[in-house]
Amino acid sequence: MRKLKRAAVAGIGLLAFSGIAAGAAQAAPAVHQGEDLVFPGTTIEDCQAHGDELQAQGKIVGYACMVNEGGTVSVTPYYND
């Protein structure tokens, strides 16, 4: 009987923690990925400079970078929904 009570208390605690985590995830602002923006550049630092500039201007909320062949870089922008 004692083991059953402990299991029930542990289960309730786990459910409560899961509910808190789910609530925090829902409170985070949603973002969506935009189409890649291509800029001149040859290094990841070039790409980050373009991404940082867009973010500083408030046009995007985040980004990912990729160096392309042919002297260009791609910034994948993320926007708030």
Backbone as CSV, one residue per row, in Angstrom:
resi,resn,N_x,N_y,N_z,CA_x,CA_y,CA_z,C_x,C_y,C_z
1,MET,0.825,-1.186,0.000,0.000,0.000,0.000,0.874,1.257,0.000
2,ARG,1.965,1.190,0.760,2.853,2.340,0.838,3.496,2.627,-0.524
3,LYS,3.880,1.572,-1.257,4.484,1.738,-2.573,3.486,2.365,-3.546
4,LEU,2.240,1.967,-3.423,1.196,2.511,-4.296,1.015,4.012,-4.039
5,LYS,1.062,4.428,-2.781,0.929,5.845,-2.448,2.109,6.633,-2.997
6,ARG,3.324,6.095,-2.853,4.505,6.786,-3.379,4.413,6.931,-4.892
7,ALA,3.986,5.881,-5.551,3.862,5.923,-7.003,2.822,6.965,-7.424
8,ALA,1.735,7.040,-6.683,0.692,8.011,-7.002,1.210,9.430,-6.802
9,VAL,1.920,9.676,-5.721,2.475,11.010,-5.450,3.503,11.366,-6.516
10,ALA,4.357,10.419,-6.879,5.360,10.675,-7.925,4.676,10.951,-9.254
11,GLY,3.630,10.209,-9.563,2.892,10.418,-10.816,2.232,11.779,-10.871
12,ILE,1.646,12.204,-9.767,1.001,13.519,-9.706,2.044,14.622,-9.865
13,GLY,3.198,14.452,-9.217,4.275,15.438,-9.350,4.768,15.532,-10.774
14,LEU,4.885,14.407,-11.446,5.329,14.393,-12.837,4.316,15.084,-13.737
15,LEU,3.028,14.829,-13.521,1.993,15.483,-14.315,1.997,16.995,-14.082
16,ALA,2.191,17.414,-12.850,2.219,18.845,-12.547,3.406,19.498,-13.239
17,PHE,4.569,18.866,-13.206,5.758,19.402,-13.854,5.549,19.468,-15.363
18,SER,4.945,18.462,-15.953,4.670,18.459,-17.386,3.744,19.604,-17.757
19,GLY,2.771,19.885,-16.925,1.847,20.982,-17.179,2.544,22.326,-17.140
20,ILE,3.475,22.484,-16.228,4.233,23.735,-16.147,5.085,23.900,-17.398
21,ALA,5.742,22.832,-17.830,6.584,22.897,-19.026,5.745,23.207,-20.262
22,ALA,4.582,22.617,-20.367,3.705,22.872,-21.514,3.220,24.312,-21.501
23,GLY,2.914,24.849,-20.334,2.477,26.236,-20.229,3.582,27.194,-20.631
24,ALA,4.810,26.899,-20.249,5.941,27.761,-20.624,6.167,27.716,-22.129
25,ALA,6.011,26.549,-22.731,6.200,26.426,-24.176,5.129,27.215,-24.930
26,GLN,3.922,27.239,-24.426,2.852,27.973,-25.084,3.036,29.477,-24.925
27,ALA,3.701,29.910,-23.870,3.884,31.333,-23.632,4.959,31.931,-24.534
28,ALA,5.856,31.101,-25.061,6.918,31.601,-25.922,6.331,32.101,-27.238
29,PRO,6.841,33.234,-27.744,6.304,33.742,-29.002,6.620,32.792,-30.150
30,ALA,5.667,32.607,-31.034,5.862,31.716,-32.169,6.616,32.454,-33.268
31,VAL,7.470,31.741,-33.953,8.215,32.310,-35.073,8.028,31.423,-36.290
32,HIS,8.238,32.018,-37.446,8.214,31.215,-38.661,9.439,31.545,-39.506
33,GLN,9.830,30.576,-40.294,11.014,30.703,-41.127,10.643,31.326,-42.464
34,GLY,11.418,32.303,-42.891,11.208,32.919,-44.191,12.117,32.299,-45.244
35,GLU,11.962,32.759,-46.461,12.818,32.277,-47.539,14.221,32.836,-47.370
36,ASP,15.221,32.071,-47.830,16.612,32.491,-47.711,16.855,33.819,-48.422
37,LEU,17.660,34.656,-47.784,18.098,35.924,-48.367,19.559,35.750,-48.752
38,VAL,19.903,36.032,-49.994,21.254,35.811,-50.500,22.004,37.145,-50.557
39,PHE,23.219,37.138,-49.995,24.077,38.321,-49.957,25.465,37.953,-50.461
40,PRO,26.243,38.936,-50.925,27.627,38.645,-51.279,28.424,38.314,-50.025
41,GLY,29.343,37.377,-50.140,30.194,36.996,-49.019,30.801,35.632,-49.252
42,THR,31.853,35.329,-48.493,32.553,34.052,-48.684,32.787,33.295,-47.383
43,THR,32.437,33.897,-46.236,32.676,33.235,-44.952,31.422,33.272,-44.085
44,ILE,31.431,32.455,-43.053,30.305,32.435,-42.116,30.215,33.780,-41.386
45,GLU,31.373,34.428,-41.187,31.373,35.743,-40.541,30.653,36.771,-41.405
46,ASP,30.825,36.682,-42.747,30.094,37.569,-43.664,28.587,37.361,-43.500
47,CYS,28.196,36.094,-43.429,26.776,35.761,-43.280,26.241,36.301,-41.951
48,GLN,26.992,36.103,-40.890,26.557,36.572,-39.572,26.453,38.087,-39.525
49,ALA,27.332,38.779,-40.227,27.268,40.244,-40.254,25.953,40.700,-40.884
50,HIS,25.548,40.047,-41.974,24.269,40.394,-42.607,23.097,40.050,-41.686
51,GLY,23.139,38.866,-41.069,22.077,38.459,-40.151,21.977,39.376,-38.948
52,ASP,23.134,39.746,-38.382,23.144,40.658,-37.228,22.566,42.023,-37.598
53,GLU,22.893,42.488,-38.802,22.373,43.791,-39.245,20.849,43.763,-39.373
54,LEU,20.321,42.712,-39.985,18.867,42.583,-40.129,18.189,42.504,-38.763
55,GLN,18.814,41.777,-37.851,18.243,41.626,-36.513,18.308,42.952,-35.747
56,ALA,19.400,43.693,-35.884,19.529,44.981,-35.201,18.501,45.984,-35.720
57,GLN,18.134,45.875,-36.988,17.129,46.764,-37.571,15.712,46.359,-37.178
58,GLY,15.572,45.219,-36.514,14.260,44.750,-36.082,13.458,44.072,-37.179
59,LYS,14.106,43.747,-38.286,13.399,43.114,-39.398,13.175,41.621,-39.154
60,ILE,14.055,40.993,-38.366,13.939,39.568,-38.063,14.204,39.362,-36.577
61,VAL,13.811,38.177,-36.061,14.047,37.880,-34.648,15.151,36.844,-34.457
62,GLY,15.615,36.258,-35.539,16.682,35.280,-35.495,17.039,34.867,-36.910
63,TYR,18.117,34.093,-37.037,18.528,33.675,-38.372,19.450,32.470,-38.298
64,ALA,19.624,31.830,-39.443,20.606,30.770,-39.620,21.433,31.143,-40.839
65,CYS,22.680,30.685,-40.887,23.586,31.063,-41.971,24.105,29.854,-42.739
66,MET,24.414,30.118,-44.017,25.033,29.103,-44.852,25.906,29.804,-45.889
67,VAL,27.105,29.267,-46.108,28.003,29.794,-47.135,27.756,29.013,-48.413
68,ASN,27.523,29.725,-49.503,27.256,29.106,-50.803,28.507,29.149,-51.672
69,GLU,28.480,28.378,-52.725,29.539,28.476,-53.727,29.304,29.737,-54.551
70,GLY,30.344,30.265,-55.134,30.183,31.409,-56.015,30.200,32.755,-55.316
71,GLY,30.689,32.812,-54.086,30.842,34.093,-53.412,29.576,34.674,-52.820
72,THR,28.641,33.822,-52.405,27.434,34.319,-51.743,27.204,33.559,-50.442
73,VAL,26.423,34.186,-49.579,25.983,33.549,-48.329,24.473,33.652,-48.257
74,SER,23.849,32.704,-47.583,22.390,32.707,-47.408,22.052,32.888,-45.937
75,VAL,21.190,33.862,-45.678,20.668,34.085,-44.336,19.227,33.572,-44.340
76,THR,18.948,32.607,-43.478,17.585,32.108,-43.328,16.946,32.893,-42.192
77,PRO,16.000,33.786,-42.501,15.423,34.644,-41.476,14.298,33.961,-40.701
78,TYR,14.126,34.364,-39.456,13.003,33.922,-38.625,12.241,35.161,-38.177
79,TYR,10.932,35.126,-38.366,10.044,36.247,-38.060,9.067,35.850,-36.957
80,ASN,8.647,36.833,-36.148,7.565,36.592,-35.190,6.263,36.389,-35.945
81,ASP,5.422,35.523,-35.433,4.102,35.316,-36.036,3.170,36.412,-35.636
